């Protein structure tokens, strides 16, 4: 199996944006997990890569489009 590509700078910027969205909406990791089934703590700690499908589900939860999310990412 080929090694998975990683871009630690991009990943870190994505994590920062996810944390910011969650904190702005005062959503705990526990509530987020119960609502979505996604272990956001693992993503926020950088222990798990995030797929596009998972990122899309996260954006849906926060009611933000993927394109708007990546606009946020570019600011970091």
C-alpha positions as CSV (number, residue, x, y, z in Angstrom):
1,X,0.0,0.0,0.0
2,X,1.5,3.4,-0.9
3,X,2.3,5.8,1.8
4,X,-0.3,8.5,2.4
5,X,0.7,12.0,1.4
6,X,0.8,14.6,4.1
7,X,1.1,18.3,4.2
8,X,1.5,19.2,7.9
9,X,1.2,23.0,7.3
10,X,-2.1,22.6,5.5
11,X,-3.4,20.1,8.1
12,X,-2.5,22.4,10.9
13,X,-4.4,25.3,9.3
14,X,-7.4,23.1,8.8
15,X,-7.3,22.0,12.4
16,X,-7.1,25.7,13.6
17,X,-10.2,26.5,11.5
18,X,-12.2,23.6,12.8
19,X,-11.3,24.5,16.4
20,X,-12.3,28.1,15.8
21,X,-15.6,27.1,14.3
22,X,-16.3,24.8,17.2
23,X,-15.3,27.3,19.9
24,X,-17.2,30.2,18.2
25,X,-20.4,28.1,18.5
26,X,-19.5,26.8,22.0
27,X,-19.8,23.2,20.9
28,X,-17.9,20.7,23.1
29,X,-16.0,17.8,21.6
30,X,-18.5,15.5,23.4
31,X,-21.6,17.2,21.9
32,X,-19.9,17.2,18.5
33,X,-19.3,13.5,18.7
34,X,-22.8,12.7,19.8
35,X,-24.3,14.8,17.0
36,X,-22.0,13.6,14.2
37,X,-20.2,10.4,15.3
38,X,-16.9,12.1,14.3
39,X,-14.1,11.9,16.9
40,X,-13.0,15.6,16.4
41,X,-10.5,15.4,19.3
42,X,-8.4,13.0,17.2
43,X,-8.5,15.4,14.3
44,X,-7.8,18.5,16.4
45,X,-4.8,16.8,18.0
46,X,-3.4,15.9,14.6
47,X,-3.6,12.2,15.4
48,X,-5.9,11.4,12.5
49,X,-5.9,12.6,8.9
50,X,-9.1,14.0,7.7
51,X,-10.9,12.9,4.5
52,X,-12.8,15.2,2.2
53,X,-16.0,13.4,3.1
54,X,-15.4,14.0,6.8
55,X,-14.5,17.6,6.3
56,X,-17.7,18.0,4.3
57,X,-19.7,16.5,7.1
58,X,-18.0,18.9,9.6
59,X,-18.8,21.9,7.4
60,X,-22.4,20.8,7.1
61,X,-22.6,20.6,10.8
62,X,-21.3,24.1,11.2
63,X,-23.5,25.3,8.2
64,X,-20.5,26.5,6.2
65,X,-19.6,25.5,2.6
66,X,-16.4,23.8,1.8
67,X,-15.4,26.7,-0.3
68,X,-16.0,29.2,2.6
69,X,-14.1,26.8,4.9
70,X,-11.0,26.9,2.6
71,X,-11.2,30.7,2.4
72,X,-10.9,30.6,6.2
73,X,-8.0,28.2,5.9
74,X,-6.2,30.5,3.5
75,X,-6.2,33.3,6.1
76,X,-4.0,31.2,8.4
